[in-house]
Structures are given as structure tokens and as C-alpha cells.
Amino acid sequence: MILSVKDVYKSYGKEHVLRGITFEIEEPQIIALVGPNGSGKSTLMNIITNLLPADKGKVTVLGKNNRDPNIFREISFMQDNTVLYDYLTGYDHLQFICDVQGLSKKQLLATADRIGITSYLNKKVKNYSLGMKQHLLLAMAVVNKPKLMILDEPLNGLDPTSAIRVRELLLALRDEGTTILLSSHNLAEIDRVTSSILFLKKGNLIQENMEEFEQVRYQIAVDKTEKAEKALIAASIPVEVVDGRLHIYRRDVGLDKVLHILNREYIVIDDIEKKVFGSEERYRKIFTEAKADELVQV
Ligand SMILES: Nc1ncnc2c1ncn2[C@@H]1O[C@H](COP(=O)(O)OP(=O)(O)OP(=O)(O)O)[C@@H](O)[C@H]1O
């Protein structure tokens, strides 16, 4: 078991932020924690890493109680950039972690190189841009080669090139066997990296696998819509016609089969558009349409 969170409650005064959160991560993967501002994502991450005590509940990290300080040899926690010191350099920050954890200078420099921060490693953090700070925080989270990384909004403030780099880094780390629990408001990026999402709503958790809700729909414009629709229905392919375009879900059939049938009927294809219904649509459904009694406690 990589992470087990059991029945965790947390209130600030009368505000009940977490109302019995339970979930487990068994296999290495990237899993996202998603919810509106103030829904309790940072609170949950702080509790998992024992920076904040829960009112009730139990957290086990890599088989150890999260109160065991030794867990930080195998996990890391990337918080927001308020944890950085303006008058220290990036190198100083990394060196501190390396000193505490007995890691070599070679490992420090290799990490800086991997994250792409070598060119500004010796500058003071007060001169860093938001993106540079994010990269330093990531380097600090990676340097001890953790089995579990907990990342609070790692994609915040990154330009598209940096976001692509960080996404590739996260996928590479996952392939190396690292489990990553990350919070993000960037749902398009989440679609690209995660296999599972934990939606936090009103203190409860709704856990969903991307495979289960992600849908791909092809919208095809053809010269003879009615003829195409009949041919597809005759081949038992479910199709809807919306605004003169054929709508077909990938879960029902492969695109190659559809194209084969249209070709066979001498139907000319003007345009094909692929639409992915991912976490953004799911988010909208959960946070704007779902009623409280639809919430599933996992
Ligand atoms: N130390 C604290 N004292 C009192 N209330 C707090 C404290 N920390 C957080 N809260 C409240 O708990 C709720 C959850 O905050 P939290 O920061 O965990 O949310 P979040 O999902 O991480 O938000 P965001 O997406 O904006 O980062 C908010 O209503 C916040 O005001």
C-alpha cells in the first residue's frame, strides 16, 4: 500500500472542511486532487504529510504511520512558494535538503540539471519569476528520489513550454515507479497525466477513474448525411445527427470501421472533429449539477 487515508475529519472552528475522507493508492500512478478554491485540498495534503493534525482519522504512508518522521526519506511534499526564502539561492535550498537527508552534491546537481534550473541555481530566490520558483520547488521535491510525491499545484504559473516540460517529467517519474498525488485547477493538464481523480466537494470525496468517464466523440461532416446515417445504422453503429453532422462515440465503434462504411457507400467526408469529454465536463457535472445526495463516499 502506497497511501491509505481513513476517515479523516478536519474543522477550522465551525467550518467542517473534511468530513470523513477515505481513499487508498495501491499502485504507482498519478492521481489528481481536484476541487474549487477553499474545498480543502491543501488541508488534506497537509494532513497526509503530518504538517497539520487531523481531528480524527488515520493516514498510513508506505506502510508507516504518517507521524513517523522517517517517511520524509521516501516521500516529498511540494507546497506553494511561500516556503522559499528570498535571500537564499536555489542551491542553498537544495543543499539544505541534501544535508538533512545525507544526499550527495552530485545528486543535487543532477536534479538541478534534470529540472532545468542549473542556469539560475546560484541566484537568490527574490530574483526568481513565479515559474522559476515552481521549478525550484519541483527540484526540492524530486531530489531525494521519493516513492511518493505530494504536489500542491505544481503547474501553477508555468508558461506552455514549462508546463509541457513538467508534464513530461511527471510522466517519466511515474514510469520510474514514483506515485504522484497532485492538486491542480488545470483540468486539461490533468487529462493528460492522471489516471484517477479525487474530487473534493463539501468535505466529501468522489473518486473516479479517467477511463470510466472520459469519452471521445467523433463529429463527421459528409456530403450525404441521411445516406450516411442509414448505412451506419444498418451496420449497427449508433449514430446521432446534430446540426447536420454525424456524432459517434469511440466507445461504440472504431473510427476505421466508420470510414470504411462511408467509403463503401461513396460518401464524401468534408471534415472530422474529435472531441474529448474529460475532467472538465466531469467537474462541471459534479460541481454545478450534482445534488448533495448524489455524492458517493469512497
Ligand atoms: N489555518 C486555517 N485557519 C482557519 N481556516 C483555514 C485555515 N486553513 C484553511 N482554512 C479554511 O479551510 C478551507 C479549505 O482551505 P484549503 O486551503 O485547504 O483549500 P484549497 O482547496 O487548497 O484551496 P485553493 O484551491 O484555493 O488552494 C478554506 O475555507 C479556508 O479558508
Ligand as a Chemical Component Dictionary entry (heavy atoms), coordinates in Angstrom:
data_LIG
# 
_chem_comp.id                   LIG 
_chem_comp.type                 NON-POLYMER 
_chem_comp.pdbx_formal_charge   0 
_chem_comp.three_letter_code    LIG 
# 
loop_
_chem_comp_atom.comp_id 
_chem_comp_atom.atom_id 
_chem_comp_atom.alt_atom_id 
_chem_comp_atom.type_symbol 
_chem_comp_atom.charge 
_chem_comp_atom.model_Cartn_x 
_chem_comp_atom.model_Cartn_y 
_chem_comp_atom.model_Cartn_z 
_chem_comp_atom.pdbx_ordinal 
LIG N1  N1  N 0 -5.280  27.810 9.273  1  
LIG C1  C1  C 0 -6.555  27.972 8.948  2  
LIG N2  N2  N 0 -7.437  28.548 9.810  3  
LIG C2  C2  C 0 -8.731  28.713 9.503  4  
LIG N3  N3  N 0 -9.275  28.315 8.338  5  
LIG C3  C3  C 0 -8.474  27.745 7.424  6  
LIG C4  C4  C 0 -7.079  27.544 7.683  7  
LIG N4  N4  N 0 -6.518  26.936 6.593  8  
LIG C5  C5  C 0 -7.538  26.778 5.707  9  
LIG N5  N5  N 0 -8.701  27.258 6.196  10 
LIG C6  C6  C 0 -10.011 27.210 5.526  11 
LIG O1  O1  O 0 -10.271 25.891 5.139  12 
LIG C7  C7  C 0 -10.867 25.831 3.851  13 
LIG C8  C8  C 0 -10.025 24.943 2.953  14 
LIG O2  O2  O 0 -8.790  25.589 2.669  15 
LIG P1  P1  P 0 -7.681  24.910 1.769  16 
LIG O3  O3  O 0 -6.547  25.874 1.690  17 
LIG O4  O4  O 0 -7.394  23.545 2.282  18 
LIG O5  O5  O 0 -8.437  24.806 0.369  19 
LIG P2  P2  P 0 -7.862  24.502 -1.099 20 
LIG O6  O6  O 0 -8.797  23.554 -1.737 21 
LIG O7  O7  O 0 -6.433  24.089 -1.010 22 
LIG O8  O8  O 0 -7.988  25.941 -1.763 23 
LIG P3  P3  P 0 -7.219  26.567 -3.055 24 
LIG O9  O9  O 0 -7.698  25.840 -4.272 25 
LIG O10 O10 O 0 -7.698  27.990 -3.038 26 
LIG O11 O11 O 0 -5.743  26.450 -2.807 27 
LIG C9  C9  C 0 -10.999 27.274 3.393  28 
LIG O12 O12 O 0 -12.315 27.719 3.654  29 
LIG C10 C10 C 0 -10.013 28.025 4.254  30 
LIG O13 O13 O 0 -10.450 29.330 4.499  31 
# 
loop_
_chem_comp_bond.comp_id 
_chem_comp_bond.atom_id_1 
_chem_comp_bond.atom_id_2 
_chem_comp_bond.value_order 
_chem_comp_bond.pdbx_ordinal 
LIG N1  C1  SING 1  
LIG C1  N2  SING 2  
LIG C1  C4  DOUB 3  
LIG N2  C2  DOUB 4  
LIG C2  N3  SING 5  
LIG N3  C3  DOUB 6  
LIG C3  C4  SING 7  
LIG C3  N5  SING 8  
LIG C4  N4  SING 9  
LIG N4  C5  DOUB 10 
LIG C5  N5  SING 11 
LIG N5  C6  SING 12 
LIG C6  O1  SING 13 
LIG C6  C10 SING 14 
LIG O1  C7  SING 15 
LIG C7  C8  SING 16 
LIG C7  C9  SING 17 
LIG C8  O2  SING 18 
LIG O2  P1  SING 19 
LIG P1  O3  DOUB 20 
LIG P1  O4  SING 21 
LIG P1  O5  SING 22 
LIG O5  P2  SING 23 
LIG P2  O6  DOUB 24 
LIG P2  O7  SING 25 
LIG P2  O8  SING 26 
LIG O8  P3  SING 27 
LIG P3  O9  DOUB 28 
LIG P3  O10 SING 29 
LIG P3  O11 SING 30 
LIG C9  O12 SING 31 
LIG C9  C10 SING 32 
LIG C10 O13 SING 33 
# 
